[in-house]
Amino acid sequence: MQTDNPFLDGMARLFTDAAGAAQSVRAEIEGVVRQRMEKLVADMNLVPREEFEAVKAMAAKARAENEALAARLAALEARLPNP
């Protein structure tokens, strides 16, 4: 916006420059925060979702097998003569 008033022109230019500088600072801060968060997550030694799901499925299968074996053992013990 152009006016005949140099003071207003200077203020408009100042605010435009300040907005550009604020956007640059914001982008820089976002980059630093993103970098820090990625490093924090990497240092936490988290497992990928796929590995977690695979181990979860293995645990469920082992639990089911354990329950089946416990039932089989109980049935075999029931067949033993009582002393």
N, C-alpha and C positions, 0 to 999 in steps of 0.2 A: 504494500500500500504506500503510495507516494503522496506526500503532502507538501505544502509550501513551508511548513515549520520544520527547521532543521533539528530542533529538540525532539519533536515527535518522531522524526525519521531515525534519529540516533537511538531513541528508546525502542522503537520497533526492531531495529537491527540488533540491539543488545538482547532483547527477549528472544529473537530468532536464534541468535548464537547461543544463548543460555539453554534453549530447548535442545539444540543439537548437541551441546556438551553434556546435558543431562542424559540424553539417549546413549551417548558414547560411554558414559560412566555406568549406566545401567547394564549395557551389554558386557562391559568389562567385569562388573560384579557378578553377573549371571555366569560368565565363563569361569571365574574363580570358584564360585560356589559349586558349579557342576563338577569341576575338576576335583575339588575337595571331597564331594560326596562320592564320586567314583572311587577315589583312593580309600575312603572310609569303608565302602562296601567291599572293595578288594581285600582290605586288611581284615575284615570280619570273617573271611574264609567261609562265605555262604556257599551252599550247594545249589546247582541249577535245579529248576523245577522238575525237569525230566528225571534226574537222579533221585530226587526226593520221592517222586511218584513210583519209581521202580522199587526203591527200598520199602516203601509203604505196601506195595503189592506183595513183595517177598515176605514181609512180616505177617500180612493177613493170611497168606498161604501157609506159613509155618504155624500160625495160631490154629488154623483149621486142622492141619495134620496132627498137632499136639492134642487137640480135643478128640479127634478120631482115635488116636492111640490110647488116650486115657479111657475112652469108652470101651475099647477092645480089651484093655487090661482089666477093667472092672468086670467085664463079662467073663474073662478067663478066671479071675479070682473067685467069681461067684460059682463057677463050676468045680472048684477045688473042694474036697471034703473038709468039713469043719472038724478041728481036733477036739 
